[in-house]
Amino acid sequence: MTVLKKLVKLSFVFILLLGCDKPIKTFSYSSYALGTNFNVLYNSYDPIANFDKLSDSIFDALNKSMSTYIRESDISKINSGDSLVKVDKNFIEVFKKSKSIWKSTNGYFDPTIGLLTNAYGLGPNTVPNFSINVDSILAFTGFEKVNLNKGLVDIKNGMFLDFNAIAKGYAVDLISELMIKNGIKSYLIDIGGEMFASGINTVSNSKWRVGISDPLKPENSKQKIYLQNKALASSGNYRKFLIDPISGNKIVHTINPLNGSAKQTNVLATSVLSNDCMTADAYATAFMAMPIEESKKIMKKELELEGMIVYVDAFNEIKTFYTSGFTELIFYKQE
């Protein structure tokens, strides 16, 4: 072996050894997306190149497809009566998952309640209205009236599709795919409280830890849980609501799709664990509207689901229901 070849070989080994000594770090990224806060923590030797542009492109595509706040989005065009809009893969994925959960919840998850949301003044560019004719609006709701065929949405004229109750969860799943494509195995994603954690925090050698807001004191955590290779979505009426100045009744953002009511029920907050965040997001919304016993039945039937429901019982006392799998993850509980 020549001297030159020996030097090259030794240099290569030296570079490899240097690479092995390079420590894994925790990187963070924070931004604003889909009308809420977007945060990511991940473990890696180096930061992901152009992560801001890569993540922004995902959010831009989602907004173009499904934002009811953007007039030129595909969903806005469909809601305006354009039957020739060819929807993209994102729309199709969200539509299919919505249809599946609409069926499994017996209609308690329904993306066609957009007209009710707008009528109450809880939607984009709307004003509060406390005396709406619910029955007349219900005639233009019902996901059974909407179908998807070869990229075209078949929907009754006058209906209003709104995927906001599932879109953030889907966005978390897409960002998770982005992390995997970039070789990241340990990460925690949070988009407006909808989360997914992969692996463990390899820097601290511990599971990812997340907090769940107390519905009575949203600035505090009611529980803190370990999250590993699971999605977590939470829902509650403690942030988005209106007060009727005449009756004093609270108009909440969770609308019962079966009767059109936007009144506060005895369910105060829900949190759902699932394998993907889109599923967790949709069920967390549905469980806010459903009777508690029905929610329990679904969580027992759907094996990938674990959950927590905060509610007011018949004696006006605040109680919390946990599935056994959820209880196992709690490391802090506010008494």
Secondary structure, DSSP 8 states (H G I E B T S, - for coil): --HHHHHHHHHHHHHHHHHHHS--EEEEEEEEETTEEEEEEEEESS--TTHHHHHHHHHHHHHHHH-TT-TTSHHHHHHTT-TT-B--HHHHHHHHHHHHHHHHTTTSS-TTTHHHHHHHT-STT----SS--HHHHHTT--GGG-EEETTEEE--TT-----HHHHHHHHHHHHHHHHHHTT--SEEEEETTEEEEES-BTTTTB-EEEEEE-SSSTTSEEEEEEESSEEEEEEESSSSEEE-TTT--EEES---TTT---B--SEEEEEEEESSHHHHHHHHHHHHHS-HHHHHHHHHHSTT-EEEEEEE-TTS-EEEEE-HHHHTTEEEE--
